């Protein structure tokens, strides 16, 4: 199984920003529909940070461009990567970039 790369864009540090996922050869965003702390925790853990302190919506860290890869993400919180959470399918969405999801993670664990 290939785990997609993930990054945070538009924050003031490497532990916050808009969630972007690299899938099928291109970067894309995650929609904020249903995006909450369980989902944010999975993102933060995948990036090697501590727990999420916030899940942000409405493009709080700016609007992305290109593909919207994930929508209606529903993580239980134990998943090792965001693509392993329940979602309707890669690229299946009812969103626009003004709904891009973001996260704020605590600092990396020492």
C-alpha positions in Angstrom: 0.0 0.0 0.0 1.3 3.4 -0.9 0.8 6.2 1.6 0.2 9.6 -0.1 2.5 12.5 0.8 0.9 15.3 2.8 1.9 18.8 3.6 0.6 21.9 5.3 0.7 25.2 3.3 0.0 28.8 4.2 0.6 28.7 8.0 3.1 30.6 10.0 5.0 27.4 10.9 5.5 23.9 9.6 2.9 22.7 12.1 -0.1 24.5 10.7 -1.7 25.2 7.4 -4.0 24.1 4.6 -4.0 20.3 4.2 -2.6 19.2 0.8 -2.3 15.6 -0.3 -0.1 14.3 -3.2 -2.1 11.7 -5.1 -1.9 10.3 -8.6 1.1 12.6 -9.4 -0.4 15.9 -8.3 -1.0 18.0 -5.1 -4.6 18.7 -4.2 -6.6 19.8 -1.2 -9.1 18.4 1.3 -12.6 19.8 1.7 -13.7 21.0 5.1 -17.1 19.2 4.9 -17.2 17.1 8.1 -13.5 17.7 8.8 -12.9 17.7 12.5 -10.4 17.0 15.2 -10.2 13.3 14.5 -9.2 14.0 10.9 -6.8 16.7 12.0 -5.2 14.4 14.5 -4.5 11.8 11.7 -2.9 14.6 9.6 -0.7 15.8 12.4 0.4 12.3 13.3 1.2 11.5 9.6 3.4 14.6 9.6 5.2 13.6 12.8 3.6 16.3 15.0 1.8 15.9 18.3 -2.0 16.1 18.5 -4.1 18.6 16.6 -5.1 21.7 18.5 -7.6 22.8 15.8 -9.3 21.8 12.6 -10.0 24.8 10.5 -12.3 25.2 7.6 -13.4 27.9 5.1 -9.8 28.1 3.6 -8.5 29.6 6.9 -5.0 29.3 5.5 -5.8 30.5 2.0 -7.4 28.7 -0.9 -5.6 26.0 -2.8 -5.7 25.4 -6.5 -6.0 22.4 -8.7 -7.6 19.1 -7.6 -9.7 18.7 -4.5 -8.7 15.2 -3.6 -10.8 14.4 -0.5 -14.2 15.4 0.8 -16.4 14.1 3.6 -13.3 12.6 5.3 -14.4 10.6 8.4 -11.4 9.4 10.4 -11.9 7.4 13.6 -8.6 8.8 14.8 -6.4 5.7 14.8 -5.6 5.7 11.0 -1.9 6.2 10.0 -2.7 8.4 7.0 -5.5 10.6 5.8 -6.2 8.5 2.7 -7.0 5.5 5.0 -9.9 7.3 6.5 -13.4 6.8 5.2 -14.2 9.1 2.2 -16.3 8.8 -0.9 -13.3 8.3 -3.2 -10.3 10.2 -4.5 -11.4 13.3 -6.5 -15.1 12.8 -5.6 -16.3 16.0 -4.0 -19.0 18.7 -3.8 -16.6 21.5 -2.8 -14.8 24.5 -4.0 -11.4 25.8 -2.8 -13.1 28.4 -0.4 -13.9 25.2 1.6 -10.3 23.9 1.9 -9.5 22.3 5.3 -6.6 23.3 7.5 -5.0 22.1 10.8 -3.0 23.4 13.7 -0.8 20.8 15.2 1.2 20.9 18.5 4.9 20.8 18.1 6.8 17.6 17.2 7.3 15.3 20.1 10.9 15.0 21.3 
